[in-house]
Amino acid sequence: MGHRTVIVKPAELDVVKSTHVEPVILKTTLGSCVGIILTHAKSGVYGLAHIMLPERLRNDPATGKYADTAIPELLKKMEARGARRGELRALLVGGANMFEFSGRNGASLIGEKNVEAVRKVLEELDIPVVFEETGGNSGRTVLYHAHSGNGSGESSEAGSLEIRTLAQIRPLRQTGAGGRADRSQARRVRG
């Protein structure tokens, strides 16, 4: 059975419908940016935003670029395709500190600021984080196998996740009883 791969570039977001018959892989490569994956397994609707900065600057029309605009837009697009807000789960990846500067100035902290902004928006929208791998100083390639159990990642109701940092692959681990996620139990892996 074949699959379709959807690549999400910096400042972009995309929503897909994925089934066992027509599976989709969402893919992005991250450094200090944060990849936010929203899942709604019941409807088979999945979304990925590649967030570059915490907050929108002036009247920049690039909605997918900022945490405070990308996540609400991703949510809106997912709801239009049949996802239900109260049943969404989030996975966070990225936010590395890619720049080597002496001291802890704004540029060297952009990864951390992106992660903080994403967490804040998700909390305001009451979307639980079921997986998080953030920080460190290496980029990551993310492949989210939506609505499958196939691929190198560990399967869950919502699919599987591969995170490639150098030669490592780290699988998604579902948290909470009965597939229900608890924000306090989100797996956090810091680089």
Stockholm file with secondary structure:
# STOCKHOLM 1.0

chainA/1-191         MGHRTVIVKPAELDVVKSTHVEPVILKTTLGSCVGIILTHAKSGVYGLAHIMLPERLRNDPATGKYADTAIPELLKKMEARGARRGELRALLVGGANMFEFSGRNGASLIGEKNVEAVRKVLEELDIPVVFEETGGNSGRTVLYHAHSGNGSGESSEAGSLEIRTLAQIRPLRQTGAGGRADRSQARRVRG
#=GR chainA/1-191 SS CCCEEEECCTTCEEEEECCSSSCEEEEEEESSSEEEEEEETTTTEEEEEEECBSSCCTTCCCGGGBHHHHHHHHHHHHHHTTCCGGGCEEEEEECCCCCCCSSCCTGGGHHHHHHHHHHHHHHHTTCCEEEEEECSSSCEEEEEEETCSCSSSCCBTTEEEEEEETTEECCCCCCSGGGCCCGGGCEEEEC
#=GC SS_cons         CCCEEEECCTTCEEEEECCSSSCEEEEEEESSSEEEEEEETTTTEEEEEEECBSSCCTTCCCGGGBHHHHHHHHHHHHHHTTCCGGGCEEEEEECCCCCCCSSCCTGGGHHHHHHHHHHHHHHHTTCCEEEEEECSSSCEEEEEEETCSCSSSCCBTTEEEEEEETTEECCCCCCSGGGCCCGGGCEEEEC
//
